Amino acid sequence: MKHTKDYIQLENKYGANNYKPLDVVLSKGTGIWLEDVEGNKYMDFLASYSAVNQGHCHPRLVEKMQEQCKRLALTSRAFRNDWLPIFAQELCEMTGYEMMLPMNSGAEAVETAIKAARKWGYYNKKVAPNKAEIIVCEGNFHGRTTTIISFSSEDQYKDGFGPFTPGFKIVPYGDINALKEAINENTVAFMIEPIQGESGVVVPREGYLKEAADLCKENKVLLVADEIQSGLGRTGKLFACEHENVTPDMIIIGKALSGGMYPVSAVVASSEILGVFNPGDHGSTYGGNPLACVIAIEALRIIKDEKLIERSAELGEYFLTKLKEFDSPYIDFCRGKGLWIGIVLKDSAGGARRFCEQLLEKGILCKETHENVIRIAPPLIITKEEIDQALVSLEEVLTK
């Protein structure tokens, strides 16, 4: 039997060095619990970056996946399949939009939204050919493709990967005046994370999203919300934009859309926007495949049936309140919505990773982001008792 160090050595030898994971090698998962190759158990407080809101290996998802694997997995979009229409209907009815376009990864869905916004701008807003501009925010994280990193404000994401795709403007997150100044006759969309995840669970000031939505409407600019991490219950609403009663023109969805079982993403919008696509304009061999659709349908039903949105709102408020009570020499402040919390550390704390490593030793798996933030995002099926159990370890590490 291989041990942790053996797997790590093997990965370091043959795997490209594009991540810096904590040194735990996981082999099993059930609900919020994970187990490593040596049998040690851990509470998952990252939820695979919010992909497993429904918990690891949810029995309903496993059952549906196994059933469909025996029937039909892939047809490509050269033919129709019997599950895509049902997935499309359920996703649109749940989100309130007229149309959806299915893809696989979150980055693919972001690329889809960019293409839809640009084509809408040329055909509906009558922007001059090849002049379309999309405004994004500093600190954004929308994916890793060459186009998406072109509008990142993180230097490392761009280092060595140019030349970059033009057509994007970056404005400070939460600054409505900067957004107003950036809009011109060529602006087709403003793409934003309602809460920035990779930047450290950064929540904009109250009212900002509503002001941005109104500004976009006044200027015939599409408001595109990247809810890949923040959506599907993570913040205590179906979508984080709902905290300000904002309905974006387009929403990008991924991660928990499959409960962590399979790559499934989608863009939802009006027929006016997604109707710009004609056969051959855009596509994906795997996008909308029957296996993905069956899994996504069940993932959405679990969110509804198990009241995960309501659980996230209630338990997230409880969790954040308890964390704010810590008498810690390291914590600057805590922020977040629902079961998505950033513990922001003081500069003097020496970075967040060492705390994540200490929590690993106590059976709590979470991850640092932007050096000084510990991100907390457990599966939404977590119980109050499990939160209380985790709070004991968190307090020990963060107050001593």
C-alpha positions in Angstrom: 0.0 0.0 0.0 1.3 3.4 -0.9 1.6 6.1 1.8 1.0 9.8 1.5 4.6 10.6 0.8 4.7 8.0 -2.0 1.8 9.6 -3.8 3.2 13.1 -3.4 6.6 12.0 -4.8 4.8 10.3 -7.7 2.8 13.4 -8.5 5.8 15.7 -8.1 7.7 13.5 -10.6 5.1 13.2 -13.3 2.7 16.1 -12.7 3.1 19.7 -13.9 3.7 22.0 -11.0 0.7 24.3 -11.5 -0.9 23.9 -8.0 0.4 24.1 -4.4 -2.0 21.7 -2.6 -1.8 20.9 1.1 0.0 17.6 1.6 -3.0 15.4 2.2 -3.8 12.6 -0.3 -7.6 12.0 -0.3 -9.2 8.8 -1.4 -12.8 8.8 -0.1 -15.6 11.3 0.5 -19.1 11.1 2.0 -21.1 14.2 2.8 -18.7 16.8 4.5 -16.2 14.1 5.4 -13.1 13.1 3.6 -10.6 10.3 4.2 -7.0 10.1 3.1 -5.0 7.0 1.9 -3.9 6.2 5.4 -7.5 6.3 6.9 -7.4 9.7 8.6 -10.7 11.6 8.4 -11.2 15.3 7.8 -14.0 17.8 7.6 -14.1 19.5 4.2 -14.3 23.3 4.6 -13.5 24.1 0.9 -16.2 22.0 -0.9 -13.9 21.8 -3.9 -14.3 25.6 -4.4 -18.0 25.3 -3.9 -18.5 22.4 -6.4 -19.8 20.0 -3.8 -22.5 22.1 -2.2 -24.6 18.9 -2.0 -21.8 17.0 -0.2 -19.3 14.4 -1.5 -20.8 11.5 -3.4 -24.4 12.3 -2.6 -26.3 9.0 -2.9 -28.9 10.4 -5.2 -26.2 11.7 -7.6 -24.3 8.4 -7.4 -27.5 6.5 -8.2 -28.5 8.6 -11.2 -25.0 8.7 -12.5 -24.7 4.9 -12.4 -28.1 4.4 -14.0 -27.3 6.7 -16.9 -23.8 5.4 -17.4 -25.4 2.0 -18.3 -27.8 3.7 -20.8 -26.0 6.4 -22.7 -23.2 8.8 -21.9 -22.4 10.8 -25.0 -23.9 11.5 -28.4 -22.3 14.9 -29.1 -24.6 17.7 -30.3 -24.7 16.2 -33.8 -27.8 14.4 -32.5 -30.4 15.1 -29.9 -30.7 13.2 -26.6 -33.6 12.7 -24.3 -32.2 14.5 -21.3 -31.0 17.9 -22.6 -34.5 19.3 -23.1 -35.5 18.3 -19.5 -32.3 19.9 -18.1 -32.9 23.0 -20.1 -36.4 23.3 -18.9 -35.7 22.7 -15.2 -32.7 25.1 -15.2 -34.7 27.9 -16.9 -37.7 27.4 -14.7 -35.5 27.4 -11.5 -33.6 30.5 -12.5 -36.3 32.4 -14.3 -34.5 32.8 -17.6 -35.8 32.0 -21.1 -32.8 30.1 -22.5 -29.7 28.2 -21.5 -26.6 27.0 -23.2 -24.8 24.1 -21.6 -21.0 23.7 -21.5 -18.6 21.7 -19.3 -16.1 23.8 -17.2 -16.7 27.2 -15.7 -14.1 28.8 -18.0 -16.0 27.5 -21.0 -19.2 29.1 -19.7 -17.4 32.4 -19.2 -16.0 32.2 -22.8 -19.6 31.5 -23.9 -20.9 34.6 -22.1 -18.1 36.7 -23.7 -19.0 35.5 -27.2 -22.7 36.0 -26.6 -22.2 39.5 -25.2 -20.0 40.6 -28.1 -22.3 39.2 -30.8 -25.3 40.7 -29.1 -23.5 44.0 -29.1 -22.8 43.9 -32.8 -26.3 42.7 -33.8 -28.5 44.4 -31.2 -26.6 47.5 -30.0 -25.0 48.1 -33.4 -21.5 48.5 -32.0 -19.0 49.0 -34.8 -17.3 45.8 -36.0 -14.5 44.5 -33.8 -14.9 47.4 -31.4 -16.9 45.7 -28.6 -15.6 46.2 -25.1 -16.4 44.4 -21.9 -15.8 45.9 -18.5 -14.5 43.7 -15.6 -13.3 44.3 -12.1 -9.9 44.4 -10.4 -9.4 41.2 -8.4 -11.6 39.2 -10.7 -11.2 35.5 -11.3 -13.2 34.1 -14.2 -10.9 31.2 -15.3 -7.6 30.3 -16.9 -8.0 30.5 -20.7 -5.8 32.9 -22.6 -8.7 35.3 -23.3 -9.9 35.2 -19.6 -6.4 35.9 -18.2 -6.1 38.8 -20.6 -8.4 40.7 -18.3 -7.0 39.5 -15.0 -5.4 42.0 -12.7 -3.2 39.3 -11.2 0.3 39.4 -12.7 1.1 35.8 -12.1 -1.9 34.6 -14.1 -0.5 36.5 -17.1 3.2 36.0 -16.7 4.6 34.3 -19.8 1.2 33.7 -21.6 0.9 36.8 -23.9 0.0 38.2 -26.3 -3.4 38.9 -24.8 -6.9 39.3 -26.1 -8.0 43.0 -26.5 -11.5 44.4 -25.8 -11.5 44.5 -22.0 -11.4 47.3 -19.4 -10.6 46.8 -15.8 -12.2 49.0 -13.1 -11.9 48.9 -9.3 -14.4 46.5 -7.7 -17.2 48.3 -5.9 -16.5 51.7 -7.5 -19.6 52.8 -9.3 -18.1 56.1 -10.5 -15.2 54.2 -12.2 -17.8 52.0 -13.9 -19.7 55.0 -15.1 -16.6 56.6 -16.5 -15.5 53.4 -18.3 -18.8 52.9 -20.2 -18.8 54.2 -23.8 -20.6 53.6 -27.0 -18.6 50.3 -27.5 -19.4 48.8 -24.1 -21.5 45.7 -24.6 -21.2 44.1 -21.1 -20.1 44.5 -17.5 -19.0 41.1 -16.1 -18.8 40.8 -12.4 -18.6 38.3 -9.5 -21.3 39.4 -7.1 -18.8 38.3 -4.4 -15.2 37.8 -5.4 -14.1 34.3 -4.3 -10.4 34.0 -5.2 -9.8 37.5 -4.0 -10.8 36.4 -0.5 -14.6 36.3 -0.3 -14.8 40.0 -1.0 -18.3 41.4 -0.5 -19.0 44.8 -2.2 -20.7 47.6 -0.3 -24.4 47.3 0.1 -26.2 48.9 -2.9 -23.3 48.6 -5.4 -24.7 45.8 -7.5 -28.1 47.5 -7.7 -26.4 50.7 -8.8 -24.3 48.8 -11.4 -27.4 47.1 -12.7 -29.3 50.4 -13.1 -26.3 52.0 -14.8 -26.0 49.1 -17.2 -29.7 49.3 -18.1 -29.5 53.1 -18.7 -26.6 52.5 -21.1 -27.8 49.4 -22.9 -25.0 47.3 -21.4 -25.5 43.7 -20.4 -24.9 42.9 -16.8 -23.2 39.5 -16.7 -22.9 37.8 -13.3 -20.3 35.1 -12.8 -22.1 33.0 -10.2 -19.9 29.9 -10.7 -18.8 29.9 -7.1 -21.3 32.2 -5.5 -24.4 30.6 -7.1 -26.7 27.6 -6.3 -27.1 28.4 -2.6 -23.6 29.1 -1.5 -24.4 32.6 -0.1 -27.8 31.8 1.3 -29.7 32.7 -1.9 -30.0 30.8 -5.2 -27.7 33.5 -6.7 -25.7 36.1 -4.8 -27.2 38.9 -6.9 -30.5 38.2 -5.2 -29.2 39.8 -2.0 -29.8 43.1 -3.7 -32.8 42.0 -5.8 -30.7 42.3 -9.0 -31.6 40.2 -12.0 -28.6 40.1 -14.4 -29.0 39.9 -18.1 -26.8 36.8 -18.1 -25.7 34.4 -15.3 -22.8 32.0 -15.6 -23.3 28.8 -13.6 -20.9 25.9 -12.9 -19.3 23.9 -10.1 -22.3 22.9 -7.9 -24.4 22.5 -11.0 -23.2 18.9 -10.9 -22.6 18.4 -7.2 -19.0 17.7 -7.9 -19.7 14.6 -9.9 -18.9 15.7 -13.4 -18.0 18.9 -15.2 -21.2 20.8 -16.0 -21.7 24.5 -16.6 -24.2 26.7 -18.4 -25.1 30.3 -19.3 -28.7 31.4 -18.8 -30.2 34.5 -20.4 -33.0 35.9 -22.4 -33.8 34.6 -25.9 -32.7 38.0 -27.3 -29.2 37.4 -25.9 -28.7 33.7 -26.4 -30.7 33.8 -29.6 -27.7 35.5 -31.3 -26.1 32.0 -31.7 -26.7 30.2 -35.0 -25.7 26.6 -35.7 -22.0 26.4 -36.0 -21.3 29.6 -34.0 -20.4 27.9 -30.8 -20.3 24.4 -29.4 -18.8 21.6 -27.4 -18.6 17.9 -27.9 -19.4 17.1 -24.3 -21.6 20.1 -23.5 -25.2 19.0 -22.9 -24.4 15.3 -23.0 -27.0 13.0 -21.4 -24.8 11.9 -18.5 -24.1 15.6 -17.6 -27.8 16.5 -17.9 -29.0 13.7 -15.7 -26.5 14.6 -13.0 -27.3 18.4 -13.2 -31.0 17.8 -13.0 -30.6 15.8 -9.8 -28.1 18.2 -8.4 -30.6 21.1 -8.8 -33.4 19.0 -7.3 -31.3 18.1 -4.2 -30.7 21.9 -3.6 -34.4 22.4 -3.6 -35.5 19.2 -1.8 -33.0 19.5 1.0 -33.5 23.2 1.4 -29.8 23.9 1.0 -30.2 27.5 0.3 -32.1 28.1 3.5 -29.5 26.0 5.4 -26.7 28.1 4.0 -28.4 31.3 5.1 -29.2 30.2 8.6 -25.9 28.3 9.4 -23.8 30.8 7.6 -25.0 33.6 9.8 -24.4 31.4 12.9 -20.9 30.5 11.7 -19.9 34.0 10.9 -21.2 35.3 14.2 -19.2 32.7 16.1 -16.0 33.5 14.2 -16.3 37.2 14.9 -16.4 36.3 18.7 -12.9 34.9 18.6 -10.4 36.8 20.7 -7.6 36.3 18.2 -4.2 38.1 17.9 -4.1 37.1 14.2 -7.6 37.9 12.8 -8.2 41.3 11.3 -11.8 40.7 10.5 -14.2 38.2 9.0 -16.6 38.7 6.1 -18.9 36.7 3.9 -22.5 35.7 3.1 -24.1 32.3 3.8 -21.6 29.5 4.1 -18.9 31.4 2.3 -16.6 33.2 4.7 -13.2 34.8 4.5 -11.1 35.0 7.6 -8.8 38.0 6.9 -5.6 37.9 8.9 -3.4 40.7 10.0 -0.1 41.2 8.2 1.6 40.3 11.4 0.0 36.8 11.3 2.6 35.5 8.9 0.2 34.4 6.1 -2.8 32.1 6.0 -1.1 28.9 4.8 0.5 28.0 8.1 -2.9 28.2 9.8 -4.4 25.9 7.1 -1.6 23.4 7.7 -2.3 23.5 11.4 -6.0 23.0 10.8 -5.1 20.0 8.5 -3.4 18.4 11.5 -6.7 18.9 13.5 -8.8 17.3 10.7 -10.1 20.5 9.1 -9.5 21.0 5.4 -9.5 24.6 4.2 -7.3 26.7 1.9 -5.6 30.0 1.9 -6.3 32.6 -0.8 -4.4 35.8 -1.6 -1.8 35.0 1.1 -3.7 36.3 4.1 -7.2 35.0 3.9 -8.5 31.6 5.1 -11.5 30.7 2.9 -14.3 28.8 4.6 -16.9 27.0 2.4 -18.2 23.7 3.6 -20.8 21.6 1.8 -24.2 23.1 2.4 -25.4 19.9 4.0 -23.3 20.6 7.1 -25.0 20.5 10.4 -24.9 23.0 13.3 -23.2 20.3 15.4 -20.5 19.8 12.8 -19.9 23.5 12.7 -19.6 23.6 16.5 -17.1 20.8 16.3 -15.0 22.7 13.7 -15.2 25.9 15.7 -13.3 24.2 18.5 -10.4 23.5 16.2 -10.6 26.9 14.5 -10.5 28.7 17.8 -7.5 26.6 19.1 -5.5 27.4 16.0 -6.5 31.1 15.6 -6.3 32.2 19.2 -3.2 30.5 20.6 
